[in-house]
Amino acid sequence: MISTANGDRGLCLDKTTASSSSMTQWNFNEEEKIISAEILYILHAAVNNISFSSFDEISQLFSRMFPKGEEGKGMKLSSRKVAYEISHGLGPYFLAKINIDIWYRKYPSRKEDLIISSQCVDEEVACNTLRYVSNRWLSVVPSCQRILKMYPALKQHFLVDLVGNKSDLIKTELYKHIRSALKSHLTPAYFHFLVSVGKIFDNFLRFLQSDKTLIHLLYDEMSNIVRKLLFRLISMESCQEKKDEDLLEIPLKSIMEKENLKYLDVGHEANKILSSIEAAAKRCFKLDSQNFYFSVTSYLLKKLPLKNQLLKSIQVLHPVARKEPVNKTIGMVKRLTKMLSRCVQQEEMDKILDEWRIYVSDEEIKEEWSVEKQPDEDVLQWKNIDAYWGNVLCLNDINIGKKRYYHLSKIVKAALCLSHGQAPVERGFSINKRMMSDRARMAQTTIVGLRLIKDSVKKENVSETVITKEMIHFYREAHSKYKAELLENESMEKKLDNVKKVPECVRKTTQDELHSLKYNVDSAHKLIDEGSKHLESALKRKSFADVAAAQALITSGNKKLKTS
């Protein structure tokens, strides 16, 4: 069983009870049982992106599905209720609980027990267990390193102290999983292996998350991460000559079968542990590691755009490309210009290539524009590519007084506008897009509540969620908070309406006056036009009576224009 932090034992489900669809309830009256059932169903809908409109008339369906169950009859759900329970009830509840860990989630007593279990681990390390996030490689290395640092204390706490104290926690499935892992001699080796290989991904992922413009380095970084993994999996002779899109041609599976783990590298620390492990267990570990390398490398080879000619050609914008032979770089510039044809006219191609030849041999381009020396170090570091090209493109041609690289600048600016990776905010927008499907006009507070639920409740664990008295309290308070917000919004709308009324009256009066003025002006012009036609006709006929009538029309029109 999973118990709550403060001893407030709510509705708890373990794997056995979840699989048999039976609930164990403590200290819950009938109303609280109904609320618990509603909460579980809302959590299921939130995690699985189920449309809120599907909740309309679902109460009648529950009554028919569970005719003898009080919970089924008492559940009153609708799209509106689900929306405000998420935005004003469950969302705020999970916000209060979001910074928790798996075993030590809001259990001060457990953290204290861990500190007491071993004198070799300082209090700061023991209290600050790091949370591992399954879909983020950046959290793997710090989490594994912290576990390895705490490993002696963890073994003492879980394998000795909890058993000696006859704690109820040793009956939980979570404890059994932890105990099994701690008893295995291979567990530290697996952690060291993850730390070793995780550092390869760390560098690549930090590159992708950088705010700098790095599109010109992306292709090389993709190639390098695949090569690093291959060098750990197979012999260097098998892939040393392969680079870029040639990596796709490596017969990985046949090489693995031929070499039979001979060149497999699992990391220095993992190898030290394996030296004292029996042969069968060692081979099992290496096979697992090989499968990991093979799966990851195959996935990257399948997904990474190693055949993308645009990314390959953009590399020519790197300052180091000036040192390459012109015949090599000129072809890359030509391909880049063709692929960015919307940004330049094709007749500009020759001018761009001419400017590139000048750029390659331009002595006014200073080295300090592209590199800087680190203080107290002999290492040179590349500066931001934007700043480098900004200096280059500002150079003027003295003879004609114009920019020296006017046409080339169009290609450079267009290429450097491309993003080299996804930012966390963009990934958040992707999640929001999936949540917004079939939910029209969802309020911002509802979106925030949904995101909190999705981050706190895993899809496979909805049925095992612990329903506490505190959660029920948040659920009950949601309606009153929602009503208070509606009243506040209504009051604000009335105030805005009162402010708008006076300008609307003024606007209406002004519009009426404009319509009247336009009508008078149009009428005056019509009178003048008609009088002019009559006057012309009367003069041709030499009819002085008609001339007088026409003159009267023109005079009337002119008077109307003056009064308007």
C-alpha positions in Angstrom: 0.0 0.0 0.0 1.0 3.6 -0.6 0.4 5.7 2.5 0.0 9.5 2.6 2.5 11.9 4.0 0.8 13.1 7.1 -0.9 9.9 8.1 -4.2 11.0 6.7 -5.1 7.6 5.1 -7.3 8.2 2.1 -8.4 6.0 -0.7 -5.4 3.9 -1.6 -4.8 1.4 -4.4 -2.0 -1.0 -4.8 -1.3 -3.1 -7.9 -3.4 -6.0 -6.5 -6.4 -4.0 -5.8 -6.1 -2.0 -9.0 -6.0 -5.2 -11.1 -9.1 -6.6 -9.4 -10.9 -3.3 -9.6 -11.7 -3.3 -5.9 -11.2 -0.3 -3.6 -10.1 -0.2 0.0 -11.5 2.8 1.9 -10.7 4.3 5.2 -12.7 7.0 7.1 -14.7 8.0 4.0 -18.4 8.7 4.2 -20.7 8.2 1.2 -20.2 11.7 -0.2 -16.4 11.4 0.0 -16.6 8.0 -1.8 -18.5 9.7 -4.6 -16.0 12.5 -4.8 -13.2 10.0 -4.9 -14.7 8.2 -7.9 -15.3 11.6 -9.7 -11.6 12.6 -9.0 -10.3 9.3 -10.4 -12.4 9.6 -13.6 -11.4 13.3 -14.1 -7.7 12.4 -13.7 -8.1 9.6 -16.2 -9.6 12.1 -18.7 -7.0 14.7 -18.1 -4.0 12.4 -18.6 -5.5 10.8 -21.7 -6.7 14.0 -23.4 -10.3 13.0 -23.3 -12.7 15.8 -24.5 -14.7 17.6 -21.8 -17.8 17.4 -23.9 -17.8 13.6 -23.3 -18.8 14.3 -19.7 -22.2 15.7 -20.6 -25.0 13.3 -19.7 -22.4 10.8 -18.4 -24.1 10.7 -15.0 -27.1 9.0 -16.5 -24.8 6.5 -18.1 -23.1 5.7 -14.8 -26.5 5.1 -13.1 -27.4 2.5 -15.8 -23.9 0.9 -15.7 -23.9 0.6 -11.9 -27.6 0.4 -10.8 -26.7 -1.0 -7.4 -23.7 1.2 -6.6 -24.2 4.4 -4.7 -21.1 6.0 -6.2 -22.4 5.4 -9.7 -25.8 7.0 -8.9 -24.2 9.9 -7.0 -21.6 11.0 -9.6 -22.7 14.3 -11.2 -20.3 15.3 -13.9 -20.6 17.7 -16.8 -18.2 19.5 -19.1 -18.5 22.7 -17.1 -17.9 21.0 -13.8 -14.8 19.1 -15.1 -13.3 22.3 -16.4 -13.6 24.2 -13.1 -12.6 21.2 -11.0 -9.4 21.0 -13.0 -8.7 24.7 -13.0 -9.7 25.6 -9.4 -9.5 22.3 -7.6 -7.1 19.5 -8.8 -4.7 21.9 -10.5 -4.0 23.9 -7.4 -3.8 20.7 -5.4 -1.0 19.2 -7.6 0.7 22.6 -7.7 1.1 22.3 -4.0 2.5 18.8 -4.3 4.7 19.2 -7.5 8.2 19.2 -5.9 8.1 15.7 -4.5 10.2 12.6 -5.1 9.1 9.0 -5.6 10.1 7.4 -2.2 10.7 10.5 -0.1 7.7 12.5 -1.4 6.8 14.8 1.6 8.0 12.2 4.1 10.4 14.0 6.5 10.5 10.9 8.7 11.9 8.8 5.8 14.6 11.4 5.0 15.5 11.5 8.7 15.8 7.7 8.8 18.1 7.8 5.8 20.4 10.3 7.5 20.6 8.2 10.7 21.2 5.0 8.6 24.8 6.0 7.8 27.3 8.4 9.2 29.3 8.4 5.9 26.7 10.4 4.0 26.3 14.0 5.0 22.9 15.4 5.7 22.7 17.7 2.7 23.2 14.8 0.2 20.8 12.5 2.0 18.0 15.1 2.1 18.3 16.3 -1.5 17.6 13.2 -3.5 17.3 14.2 -7.2 14.3 13.4 -9.3 14.8 11.5 -12.5 12.6 12.6 -15.4 12.0 9.7 -17.8 11.8 11.8 -21.0 14.8 14.0 -20.4 18.4 12.7 -20.7 19.8 15.8 -18.9 18.4 14.4 -15.6 20.0 11.0 -16.0 23.6 11.7 -15.1 23.0 13.9 -12.0 20.4 11.4 -10.7 22.7 8.4 -11.1 25.6 10.2 -9.6 23.6 11.1 -6.5 22.4 7.5 -6.1 26.0 6.2 -6.4 27.1 8.7 -3.8 24.3 7.6 -1.4 24.6 3.9 -2.3 26.1 2.7 1.1 23.4 4.6 3.0 20.6 3.4 0.8 21.7 -0.3 1.3 21.9 0.2 5.0 18.5 1.9 5.2 16.5 -0.4 2.9 18.2 -3.8 3.6 18.9 -3.5 7.3 17.1 -0.7 9.2 13.6 -0.9 7.6 13.7 -4.7 8.1 15.0 -4.5 11.6 12.3 -1.9 12.6 9.6 -4.2 11.1 8.3 -1.2 9.1 5.0 -1.5 7.2 6.8 -0.1 4.2 8.6 -3.4 3.5 5.2 -4.8 2.3 4.9 -2.3 -0.5 5.6 -3.2 -4.1 7.9 -0.2 -4.4 10.0 -1.4 -1.6 10.3 -4.9 -3.1 11.6 -3.4 -6.4 14.2 -1.2 -4.5 15.3 -4.2 -2.3 15.8 -6.4 -5.4 17.9 -3.8 -7.2 20.0 -3.1 -4.1 20.8 -6.8 -3.6 22.1 -7.2 -7.2 25.9 -6.8 -7.6 25.3 -5.4 -11.1 23.2 -2.4 -10.1 26.1 -0.1 -9.4 27.6 -1.2 -12.8 24.4 -0.2 -14.5 24.4 3.2 -12.9 28.1 3.8 -13.8 27.3 2.7 -17.4 24.4 5.3 -17.6 26.6 8.0 -16.2 29.3 7.2 -18.8 27.0 7.1 -21.8 24.8 9.9 -20.5 27.7 12.4 -20.8 27.7 11.8 -24.6 24.0 12.9 -24.7 24.5 15.7 -22.2 26.9 17.6 -24.6 24.6 17.1 -27.6 21.4 18.1 -25.7 23.0 21.2 -24.1 24.1 22.2 -27.6 20.5 21.8 -28.8 19.2 23.9 -25.9 21.6 26.8 -26.4 20.3 30.2 -27.1 23.1 31.0 -29.6 22.9 30.6 -33.3 24.4 27.2 -34.0 22.7 26.0 -37.1 26.1 25.9 -38.9 27.4 23.3 -36.3 24.3 21.1 -36.2 25.3 18.7 -39.0 28.7 18.1 -37.5 27.3 17.6 -34.0 24.8 15.0 -35.4 27.6 13.1 -37.1 29.8 13.2 -34.0 27.2 11.8 -31.6 26.6 8.8 -33.8 30.4 8.2 -34.2 30.9 8.4 -30.5 28.3 5.7 -29.9 29.7 3.6 -32.7 33.2 3.7 -31.3 31.9 2.3 -28.1 30.0 -0.5 -29.8 32.3 -1.8 -32.6 35.9 -1.5 -33.6 37.3 1.8 -34.9 38.5 0.1 -38.0 34.9 -0.7 -38.9 33.7 2.9 -38.9 36.7 5.2 -38.7 36.6 6.1 -42.4 32.8 6.7 -42.3 31.5 10.1 -41.7 28.3 12.1 -42.3 25.8 10.3 -44.5 28.3 7.5 -45.1 27.4 6.3 -41.5 24.1 5.1 -42.8 25.9 2.5 -44.9 27.6 0.7 -41.9 26.2 -2.9 -41.6 25.9 -2.6 -37.8 24.2 -5.9 -37.0 26.6 -8.1 -39.0 29.7 -6.3 -37.5 28.3 -6.9 -34.0 27.8 -10.6 -34.6 31.2 -10.9 -36.1 33.1 -9.1 -33.3 31.0 -10.7 -30.5 31.4 -8.0 -27.7 35.2 -7.8 -28.3 35.3 -4.0 -28.7 32.3 -3.1 -26.5 33.1 -0.2 -24.1 30.9 0.1 -21.0 33.0 2.8 -19.3 35.9 2.6 -16.9 34.0 2.5 -13.6 31.6 -0.2 -14.8 34.5 -2.3 -16.0 36.1 -2.1 -12.6 32.9 -3.6 -11.0 32.6 -6.2 -13.7 36.2 -7.5 -13.0 34.9 -9.1 -9.7 31.6 -10.4 -11.2 31.2 -14.0 -12.5 31.4 -14.6 -16.2 27.7 -15.4 -16.8 26.5 -12.2 -15.1 29.3 -10.2 -16.8 28.1 -11.4 -20.2 24.5 -10.7 -19.4 25.5 -7.1 -18.5 27.5 -6.6 -21.7 24.7 -8.0 -23.8 22.3 -5.5 -22.2 24.8 -2.7 -22.9 25.2 -3.8 -26.5 21.5 -3.8 -27.0 21.3 -0.3 -25.5 24.0 1.0 -27.9 22.5 -0.8 -30.9 18.9 0.5 -30.2 20.1 4.1 -29.6 22.4 4.2 -32.5 19.9 2.6 -34.9 17.3 5.1 -33.8 19.6 8.1 -34.3 20.7 6.8 -37.7 17.0 6.5 -38.7 15.9 9.9 -37.3 18.8 12.3 -37.7 18.8 14.1 -41.1 22.3 13.0 -42.2 21.2 13.3 -45.8 20.0 16.8 -45.5 22.0 18.9 -48.0 20.8 22.2 -46.6 22.4 21.5 -43.1 25.5 20.1 -44.8 25.9 23.2 -47.0 25.3 25.7 -44.1 28.6 24.5 -42.6 30.3 26.7 -45.1 29.3 29.8 -43.0 31.7 28.7 -40.2 34.7 31.1 -40.1 37.0 28.1 -40.4 35.7 27.5 -44.0 37.8 30.4 -45.2 40.8 28.2 -44.8 39.4 25.5 -47.0 40.1 25.3 -50.7 37.9 27.7 -52.7 36.9 25.0 -55.1 35.4 23.0 -52.3 33.5 25.8 -50.6 32.2 27.4 -53.7 30.2 24.3 -54.5 28.6 24.4 -51.0 27.7 28.1 -51.5 26.1 27.3 -54.9 24.0 24.5 -53.3 23.0 26.8 -50.4 21.9 29.6 -52.8 19.8 27.2 -54.9 18.1 25.8 -51.7 17.4 29.3 -50.5 16.0 30.4 -53.8 13.0 32.2 -52.3 15.4 34.7 -50.6 17.4 35.6 -53.7 16.9 35.9 -57.4 18.7 33.2 -59.5 20.4 35.9 -61.6 22.2 36.9 -58.3 24.0 33.6 -58.2 27.1 34.8 -60.1 27.3 38.0 -57.9 27.0 35.8 -54.7 29.8 33.5 -55.9 32.0 36.5 -56.9 31.5 38.0 -53.4 32.3 34.7 -51.8 35.7 34.5 -53.6 36.5 38.0 -52.3 35.4 37.0 -48.8 37.7 34.0 -48.7 40.8 36.2 -49.4 39.6 39.4 -47.7 42.5 40.6 -45.5 40.3 43.1 -43.6 38.4 40.3 -41.8 40.1 40.0 -38.4 40.7 36.8 -36.6 39.4 38.3 -33.3 36.0 38.6 -34.9 35.6 34.8 -34.8 37.8 33.6 -31.9 38.7 34.7 -28.4 41.4 33.4 -26.1 40.2 32.3 -22.6 42.0 34.1 -19.8 44.8 32.1 -18.2 44.3 29.4 -20.9 45.8 28.6 -24.3 42.4 27.4 -25.6 40.7 29.4 -28.3 36.9 29.6 -28.2 34.6 30.5 -31.2 32.6 33.6 -30.8 28.9 33.9 -31.7 28.5 33.4 -35.4 26.0 36.3 -35.6 28.6 38.8 -34.3 31.2 37.5 -36.7 29.0 37.9 -39.8 27.7 41.2 -38.5 31.2 42.5 -38.6 31.9 41.0 -42.0 28.7 42.3 -43.6 29.4 45.8 -42.4 32.5 46.1 -44.5 32.1 48.7 -47.3 33.6 48.8 -50.8 35.7 52.0 -50.8 35.5 52.4 -54.6 31.7 52.4 -55.0 30.7 53.3 -51.4 28.3 50.3 -51.0 28.3 47.2 -48.9 31.0 44.8 -50.0 28.9 41.7 -49.5 25.5 43.0 -50.4 24.3 39.9 -52.3 26.1 37.4 -50.1 24.4 38.9 -47.0 21.0 37.7 -48.2 22.1 34.1 -48.1 23.9 34.5 -44.8 20.9 36.1 -43.0 18.4 33.6 -44.4 20.5 30.6 -43.3 21.3 31.9 -39.8 17.6 32.5 -39.2 17.1 28.7 -39.1 16.7 27.2 -35.6 19.2 24.4 -34.6 16.8 22.8 -32.0 13.6 22.9 -30.0 13.4 25.0 -26.9 11.5 23.8 -23.8 8.8 26.4 -24.4 8.2 25.0 -27.9 7.8 21.5 -26.5 5.3 23.0 -24.0 3.3 24.4 -26.9 3.2 21.0 -28.5 1.7 19.5 -25.3 -0.8 22.3 -25.2 -1.8 21.6 -28.8 -2.6 18.0 -28.0 -4.6 19.0 -24.9 -6.6 21.6 -26.9 -8.0 19.1 -29.4 -11.9 18.9 -29.2 -11.9 21.5 -26.5 -13.1 24.8 -27.8 -12.3 28.1 -26.0 -10.4 26.4 -23.1 -9.5 29.0 -20.4 -5.9 29.5 -19.4 -6.5 28.4 -15.9 -7.9 25.1 -17.2 -4.8 24.6 -19.4 -2.5 25.2 -16.4 -4.5 22.7 -14.3 -4.3 20.1 -17.0 -0.5 20.5 -17.3 -0.1 20.2 -13.6 -2.2 16.9 -13.6 -0.3 15.5 -16.6 3.1 16.3 -14.9 2.1 14.8 -11.6 0.1 11.7 -12.6 1.5 9.1 -14.9 -0.8 7.5 -17.4 -0.3 4.0 -16.1 -0.7 5.1 -12.5 -4.1 6.9 -12.5 -5.8 3.9 -10.9 -3.2 3.8 -8.2 -3.5 7.5 -7.3 -4.0 8.1 -3.6 -7.1 10.1 -2.8 -6.5 12.1 0.4 -8.7 14.2 2.6 -6.7 17.2 1.4 -7.4 16.4 -2.3 -11.2 16.1 -1.5 -11.0 19.4 0.3 -9.5 21.1 -2.8 -12.2 19.4 -5.0 -15.0 20.7 -2.8 -13.6 24.2 -2.7 -13.3 24.4 -6.5 -17.0 25.3 -7.1 -17.0 28.2 -4.6 -13.7 29.6 -6.1 -15.1 29.2 -9.6 -18.3 31.1 -8.6 -16.3 33.8 -6.9 -14.2 34.3 -10.0 -17.3 34.5 -12.2 -18.8 37.2 -9.9 -15.5 39.1 -10.0 -15.4 38.9 -13.8 -19.1 40.0 -14.1 -18.4 43.0 -11.9 -15.4 43.9 -14.0 -17.5 43.7 -17.2 -20.1 46.0 -15.8 -17.5 48.6 -14.9 -16.1 48.4 -18.4 -19.6 48.7 -19.9 -20.2 51.8 -17.9 -17.0 53.3 -19.1 -17.8 52.5 -22.7 -21.4 53.9 -22.7 -20.4 57.6 -22.9 -18.0 57.1 -25.8 -20.6 55.0 -27.6 -23.2 57.8 -27.3 -20.7 60.4 -28.6 -19.7 58.0 -31.4 -23.3 57.4 -32.4 -24.0 61.2 -32.5 -20.9 61.8 -34.6 -21.8 59.1 -37.0 -25.4 60.5 -37.5 -23.9 63.9 -38.1 -21.5 62.5 -40.7 -24.3 60.7 -42.5 -26.4 63.9 -42.6 -23.5 66.0 -43.9 -22.7 63.4 -46.6 -26.3 63.4 -47.7 -26.5 67.2 -48.0 -23.2 67.4 -49.9 -24.3 64.6 -52.3 -27.6 66.4 -52.9 -25.9 69.7 -53.6 -23.6 68.1 -56.1 -26.6 66.5 -57.8 -28.3 69.9 -58.1 -25.2 71.5 -59.5 -24.7 68.7 -62.0 -28.3 68.7 -63.1 -28.3 72.6 -63.5 -25.1 72.4 -65.6 -26.7 69.9 -68.0 -29.9 72.0 -68.3 -27.8 75.2 -68.8 -25.7 73.6 -71.6 -28.9 72.3 -73.3 -30.7 75.7 -73.0 -27.8 77.6 -74.5 -27.8 75.2 -77.5 -31.5 75.9 -78.0 -31.1 79.6 -77.2 -34.0 79.3 -74.7 -33.6 82.0 -72.1 -36.4 80.7 -69.9 -34.6 77.3 -69.6 -31.3 79.2 -68.9 -32.9 81.0 -66.0 -34.2 77.7 -64.6 -30.8 76.0 -64.9 -29.1 78.9 -63.2 -31.6 78.6 -60.3 -30.6 74.9 -59.8 -26.9 75.8 -59.8 -27.4 78.6 -57.3 -29.5 76.3 -55.0 -26.7 73.7 -55.1 -24.0 76.2 -54.3 -26.0 77.5 -51.3 -26.5 73.9 -50.0 -22.7 73.3 -50.2 -22.0 76.5 -48.2 -24.5 75.6 -45.4 -23.1 72.0 -45.2 
